[in-house]
Amino acid sequence: MVAELLNVDKGVTALLGGGGKTTLLYALADELCSLGTVILCTSTHIRVPEQYPLVTGGAAELTAAVAEYGAVCAGTPAENGKLTAPELSFAQLAALADYVLVEADGSRGLPLKAHATHEPVIPANAGNVILVVGADGFGEPVSRVCHRPERWAELAGCGTADLVTPEREARVILAEDLGDRVYINKVETAAQRAAAEELSSYLACHVAAGSLHKGVFACLR
């Protein structure tokens, strides 16, 4: 189970970065609903998930939905059919379910990202903060695979035309110091596995890697 590998505890878990963050959100929800009740939501914007009942109301509506379904999505309708944060605070959400999973930033579908000053929006009561990295970004130009490439390159000490390497991604992660654990997704080849292991060697936090698509995971640190 990826939730077990990432040591996801009860309470609020924030997910940030790129490389399959929303897919990880759903995978964690699927696993954790066998252990307790789950609320999925965002502190920024997400697409409405099709596989979970959507609750847009207050505490009474959400309490009833959690009791009936076990895992639900809570949010406020926004532009372009997306959701923004629920009307309840994250502290209130944590009182209504065992696990609250929060997507805390966006990456425009890219494997890697650097953060602007206004992001990520991590709930103050988040006990777990998972940074997601897409291994398919390694070996590609910064400008092609990084959200906010100029900022990423600045933190990595390279140019936007340079290639992403595990060492450069580690520099970005260490400079931002945002997550207390890292999940490297889309590790599906021997080269990607080697890159994931190299990235892990530069980090002191807990690191897991694997492929959400294939359902294969491993702990690296």
KAWO-V562454 format. One record per pair of residues at least 6 apart in sequence whose ideal C-beta (glycine too) atoms are under 8 Angstrom apart, sorted by the first residue. I is the first residue (numbers start at 0). J is the second residue. D is the distance in Angstrom with one decimal. If there is no record, write none. Layout:
I:J:D  I:J:D
This chain:
0:30:5.1  0:216:7.9  1:23:7.2  1:26:5.7  1:27:6.8  1:30:6.8  1:182:7.3  1:207:7.0  1:209:6.8  1:211:7.3  1:216:5.0  2:26:7.9  2:27:5.2  2:30:4.5  2:31:5.6  3:30:8.0  4:207:4.2  4:209:7.8  4:216:5.3  4:217:7.5  4:218:5.3  5:27:7.9  5:127:7.5  5:129:6.0  5:180:5.8  5:182:6.0  5:205:7.3  5:207:5.5  6:127:7.5  6:180:6.9  6:205:6.4  7:27:6.2  7:31:6.9  7:98:7.3  7:127:5.6  7:129:7.8  8:126:5.8  8:127:6.1  9:35:6.7  9:97:5.0  9:98:6.0  10:93:5.8  10:98:7.4  10:99:7.0  10:124:7.2  10:125:7.8  10:126:4.3  10:127:7.3  11:89:5.7  11:92:7.5  11:93:5.4  11:99:4.6  11:101:6.3  11:122:5.3  11:124:5.2  11:125:4.6  11:126:6.0  11:127:7.5  12:27:7.2  12:98:6.9  12:99:7.0  12:100:5.3  12:101:6.8  12:125:6.6  12:126:7.1  12:127:4.0  12:128:7.5  12:129:6.6  13:42:7.4  13:101:4.8  13:103:4.3  13:119:7.2  13:121:4.7  13:122:6.1  13:125:4.3  13:127:7.1  13:128:4.9  13:129:7.2  14:20:5.1  14:23:6.1  14:24:5.7  14:100:6.9  14:101:6.9  14:102:5.4  14:103:6.2  14:129:5.1  14:131:6.2  15:102:8.0  15:103:4.7  15:104:4.7  15:114:7.7  15:119:4.2  15:121:7.2  15:128:7.1  15:129:7.4  15:130:5.8  15:131:7.1  15:177:6.3  15:178:6.6  16:104:7.5  16:106:6.7  16:111:7.5  16:112:6.1  16:129:8.0  16:130:4.6  16:131:4.0  16:132:6.0  16:178:7.4  17:106:3.5  17:108:7.8  17:109:5.1  17:110:5.2  17:111:5.2  17:112:4.7  17:131:6.4  17:132:7.1  17:133:5.5  17:136:7.6  17:146:6.1  18:106:7.5  18:109:7.9  18:110:4.5  18:111:6.8  18:131:5.0  18:132:5.3  18:133:2.4  18:134:7.3  18:135:7.4  18:136:7.0  18:183:7.7  18:184:4.6  18:185:6.1  19:131:6.2  19:133:6.2  19:184:4.2  19:185:6.4  19:211:5.6  20:102:6.2  20:106:6.7  20:131:4.6  21:45:6.7  21:46:7.4  21:102:6.4  22:184:7.5  22:211:4.8  22:212:7.9  23:129:7.3  23:131:5.8  23:182:6.3  23:184:6.8  23:211:6.2  24:39:6.2  24:100:5.5  24:102:5.6  25:39:7.8  25:48:6.7  25:50:7.0  26:211:5.5  27:98:7.8  27:100:5.7  28:37:5.0  28:39:5.4  28:51:7.0  28:70:5.3  28:98:7.9  28:100:5.9  29:70:7.9  31:37:5.2  31:70:7.8  31:97:7.6  31:98:4.8  31:100:7.7  32:69:5.0  32:70:4.2  34:97:7.2  34:98:7.8  35:96:7.4  35:97:3.0  35:98:6.0  36:65:5.0  36:66:7.9  36:69:5.6  36:70:7.1  36:95:7.9  36:96:4.2  36:97:5.0  36:98:7.1  37:69:6.8  37:70:4.0  37:71:7.5  37:96:5.9  37:97:7.0  37:98:4.7  37:99:7.7  37:100:6.6  38:61:7.4  38:65:6.7  38:70:7.7  38:71:6.1  38:72:7.5  38:73:5.3  38:92:5.4  38:95:6.7  38:96:4.3  38:98:7.3  38:99:4.9  38:100:7.2  39:48:6.7  39:51:6.1  39:70:7.1  39:71:7.3  39:72:4.6  39:73:7.3  39:100:5.0  39:102:8.0  40:72:6.7  40:73:4.7  40:74:5.6  40:82:7.7  40:84:6.7  40:85:5.3  40:92:6.8  40:99:6.9  40:100:7.4  40:101:5.6  40:102:7.6  41:74:6.4  41:82:6.2  41:83:6.7  41:84:6.2  41:101:6.4  41:102:4.5  41:103:7.4  42:84:5.4  42:89:7.6  42:101:5.5  42:102:7.4  42:103:5.0  42:119:7.6  42:120:3.8  42:121:7.2  42:122:6.2  43:83:7.1  43:84:7.6  43:102:7.0  43:103:6.6  43:104:5.9  43:105:6.0  43:118:7.2  43:119:7.7  43:120:5.5  44:77:6.0  44:81:4.8  44:82:6.8  44:83:5.5  44:105:6.5  45:74:7.2  45:81:6.4  45:82:5.5  45:102:5.1  46:80:7.2  46:81:5.8  46:82:7.6  47:53:6.0  47:72:7.2  47:74:7.6  47:80:6.5  47:81:7.1  47:82:5.8  48:72:5.3  51:68:7.6  51:70:5.7  51:71:5.7  51:72:4.4  52:64:5.7  52:68:5.1  52:71:4.8  52:72:7.0  53:71:7.3  53:72:5.1  53:73:7.9  53:74:7.0  53:82:7.7  54:60:5.6  54:61:4.9  54:64:4.8  54:71:5.3  54:72:7.0  54:73:4.9  54:74:7.9  54:85:7.9  55:73:7.7  55:74:6.6  55:75:6.3  55:76:6.2  55:85:8.0  56:86:7.7  57:86:6.2  57:87:6.7  58:87:6.2  58:91:6.6  58:95:6.9  61:71:7.2  61:73:5.8  61:85:7.7  61:87:6.9  61:92:7.8  61:95:5.8  62:95:5.7  64:71:4.7  65:71:5.8  65:95:5.9  65:96:5.4  72:82:7.4  73:85:4.1  73:87:7.2  73:92:6.7  74:82:3.2  74:83:6.4  74:84:6.9  74:85:5.4  75:82:6.4  75:83:5.0  75:84:6.4  75:85:6.2  75:86:6.0  76:82:6.4  76:83:8.0  77:83:4.3  85:92:6.6  87:95:7.8  89:99:6.6  89:101:6.9  89:122:3.8  89:123:7.4  89:124:5.7  89:125:7.6  90:124:5.5  92:99:4.8  93:99:5.3  93:124:6.2  101:121:8.0  101:122:5.8  101:125:7.0  103:118:7.8  103:119:4.2  103:120:5.4  103:121:5.2  103:122:7.6  103:125:8.0  103:128:8.0  104:112:7.5  104:114:6.7  104:118:4.7  104:119:3.8  104:120:6.9  105:146:7.7  106:112:4.5  106:146:4.5  107:146:5.3  109:133:7.5  109:136:7.4  109:144:5.7  109:145:6.3  109:146:4.6  110:132:7.2  110:133:2.7  110:134:7.4  110:135:5.2  110:136:3.3  110:139:7.9  110:144:5.0  110:145:7.7  110:185:7.2  111:132:6.4  111:133:6.2  111:136:4.5  111:144:5.8  111:145:4.6  111:146:7.1  111:151:6.6  111:163:6.4  111:168:6.4  111:171:7.7  112:145:6.2  112:146:3.6  112:147:5.9  112:151:6.9  113:145:6.8  113:146:7.4  113:147:4.7  113:148:7.9  113:150:4.0  113:151:3.8  113:153:7.8  113:154:5.7  113:171:5.8  113:175:7.0  114:147:7.2  114:150:7.5  114:175:6.0  114:177:6.9  115:147:6.4  115:150:7.0  119:177:6.5  121:128:6.0  121:177:7.4  127:179:7.0  127:180:7.1  128:177:6.7  128:178:4.6  128:179:5.1  128:180:7.3  129:178:5.9  129:180:5.5  129:181:7.4  129:182:5.6  130:172:6.6  130:177:6.1  130:178:3.3  130:180:7.3  130:181:4.9  130:182:7.3  131:181:7.8  131:182:5.2  131:184:5.9  132:168:6.4  132:172:7.8  132:181:6.3  132:182:7.2  132:183:4.8  132:184:6.9  132:198:7.1  133:144:7.6  133:183:7.9  133:184:5.6  133:185:5.1  134:183:5.4  134:184:6.7  134:185:4.8  134:186:4.7  134:187:7.7  134:191:4.1  134:194:6.0  134:195:5.6  134:208:7.4  135:144:7.5  135:185:4.6  135:191:7.2  136:144:3.9  136:145:7.0  136:163:5.0  136:168:7.7  137:163:5.5  137:164:6.8  137:165:6.5  137:168:7.6  137:190:7.8  137:191:6.7  137:194:4.3  138:162:5.7  138:163:6.7  138:164:7.8  138:190:7.7  138:194:7.7  139:162:6.5  139:163:5.7  140:159:7.3  140:160:5.9  140:161:7.0  140:162:6.1  140:163:7.6  141:148:5.0  141:151:5.9  141:152:5.1  141:155:7.4  141:157:6.8  141:158:7.3  141:159:4.7  141:160:7.2  141:161:5.8  141:162:7.4  141:163:5.9  142:148:4.9  142:159:4.3  142:160:6.4  144:163:6.1  145:151:4.2  145:152:7.7  145:163:6.9  148:159:4.7  149:159:6.2  151:171:5.8  152:158:5.7  152:159:4.8  152:161:7.1  154:170:6.1  154:171:4.5  154:174:4.5  154:175:6.9  155:167:3.9  155:168:7.2  155:170:4.9  155:171:5.3  156:167:7.2  156:170:6.2  157:167:5.8  161:167:7.7  164:194:7.9  165:194:5.0  165:195:7.6  165:197:4.0  165:198:3.9  165:201:7.0  166:197:7.3  166:198:8.0  166:201:6.4  168:198:5.8  169:198:5.7  169:201:3.5  169:202:6.2  172:178:7.6  172:181:6.9  172:202:6.6  173:201:7.5  173:202:7.4  178:204:7.1  179:204:5.9  179:205:7.4  180:204:5.6  180:205:4.2  180:206:7.1  180:207:7.5  181:198:7.9  181:199:7.7  181:202:6.3  181:204:6.1  181:205:7.4  181:206:4.7  181:207:7.5  182:206:7.8  182:207:5.3  182:208:7.2  182:209:7.9  183:195:4.4  183:198:6.5  183:199:7.6  183:206:6.9  183:207:7.4  183:208:4.0  183:209:7.7  183:219:7.6  184:208:7.7  184:209:7.0  184:210:7.0  184:211:5.8  185:191:6.9  185:210:6.1  185:211:7.8  185:212:7.4  186:192:5.4  186:195:5.0  186:208:4.8  186:209:5.7  186:210:5.7  187:210:5.0  187:212:7.4  187:213:6.6  192:208:7.4  195:208:4.2  195:219:6.5  196:208:7.8  196:219:6.1  198:206:7.5  199:206:4.3  199:208:7.3  199:219:4.0  199:220:4.9  202:220:6.6  204:220:7.3  205:218:7.9  205:220:6.1  206:218:7.6  206:219:4.5  206:220:4.1  207:216:6.1  207:217:6.8  207:218:5.2  207:219:6.4  208:216:7.2  208:217:5.9  208:219:5.3  209:215:5.2  209:216:3.3  209:217:5.9  210:216:7.8
